[in-house]
Amino acid sequence: MARVLCPFVVLAIVFSTSLATNHGPLQDFCVADLKSQVLINGFPCKNPSSVQANDFYFGGLHMMGNTSNPIGSKVTPVYVTQLPGLNTLGISLARVDFAPWGINPPHTHPRASEIMTILEGTLEVGFVTSNPENRHITKVLVKGDVFVFPVGLVHYQRNNGNTNAIAISALSSQSPGVMPIANVIFGSKPDIPKDILARAFQMSDKAICDVQQKF
Ligand SMILES: *[C@@H]1O[C@H](CO)[C@@H](O)[C@H](O)[C@H]1NC(C)=O
């Protein structure tokens, strides 16, 4: 029996190795040509011979984001559009500032998991699992703590304190995308029909109108 299986096992190992190679990078880098008119998934590469150190650089993440807004938080992104060298690498970064008791409202990243570390302050964080459990997993984090939000799941943060809070998030996409639930549902252009939202949320048309006007 073992003699019969053995060649297949070897074949399977060789085959999976060659597949894995295809998923890896095909060159050292592909710095995004952000001005290219070519529409591909991501960005075309700049000519490697014209690439400069600044294509792999972003300065300014020490700067506090302006949290004077209705939610009391500000995301400073370092995605491919801010740092062209991220193109095709599948990673990015963001700084998130929170005013006292500010929130980063429930949202999802369609293309990335997020791993967040707290630099200053105290954050209450959470995410909700998919149907049918919809389990709410939540924790209070302090300076030095790290928490991961799995790709696609709705998650949020709140500054649980009277001082500013700062977090740095790494994301598993050069362009993670963000879908704030309230904006997506109540602020789409054009609107999702009110009767659909009224039935979905088991609310009156008037209540839906009131919320839509805020977004
Ligand atoms: C922060 O944003 C608010 C609201 O947009 C604006 O009035 C204020 O001038 C900004 N503050 C700074 C320091 O840019």
Ligand as a Chemical Component Dictionary entry (heavy atoms), coordinates in Angstrom:
data_LIG
# 
_chem_comp.id                   LIG 
_chem_comp.type                 NON-POLYMER 
_chem_comp.pdbx_formal_charge   0 
_chem_comp.three_letter_code    LIG 
# 
loop_
_chem_comp_atom.comp_id 
_chem_comp_atom.atom_id 
_chem_comp_atom.alt_atom_id 
_chem_comp_atom.type_symbol 
_chem_comp_atom.charge 
_chem_comp_atom.model_Cartn_x 
_chem_comp_atom.model_Cartn_y 
_chem_comp_atom.model_Cartn_z 
_chem_comp_atom.pdbx_ordinal 
LIG C1 C1 C 0 -9.807  70.400 12.197 1  
LIG O1 O1 O 0 -11.012 70.238 11.508 2  
LIG C2 C2 C 0 -11.979 71.226 11.817 3  
LIG C3 C3 C 0 -13.284 70.824 11.149 4  
LIG O2 O2 O 0 -13.093 70.517 9.798  5  
LIG C4 C4 C 0 -11.476 72.599 11.361 6  
LIG O3 O3 O 0 -12.419 73.585 11.676 7  
LIG C5 C5 C 0 -10.163 72.872 12.063 8  
LIG O4 O4 O 0 -9.610  74.074 11.574 9  
LIG C6 C6 C 0 -9.168  71.742 11.852 10 
LIG N1 N1 N 0 -8.019  71.966 12.688 11 
LIG C7 C7 C 0 -6.788  71.930 12.195 12 
LIG C8 C8 C 0 -5.698  72.155 13.186 13 
LIG O5 O5 O 0 -6.542  71.726 11.020 14 
# 
loop_
_chem_comp_bond.comp_id 
_chem_comp_bond.atom_id_1 
_chem_comp_bond.atom_id_2 
_chem_comp_bond.value_order 
_chem_comp_bond.pdbx_ordinal 
LIG C1 O1 SING 1  
LIG C1 C6 SING 2  
LIG O1 C2 SING 3  
LIG C2 C3 SING 4  
LIG C2 C4 SING 5  
LIG C3 O2 SING 6  
LIG C4 O3 SING 7  
LIG C4 C5 SING 8  
LIG C5 O4 SING 9  
LIG C5 C6 SING 10 
LIG C6 N1 SING 11 
LIG N1 C7 SING 12 
LIG C7 C8 SING 13 
LIG C7 O5 DOUB 14 
# 
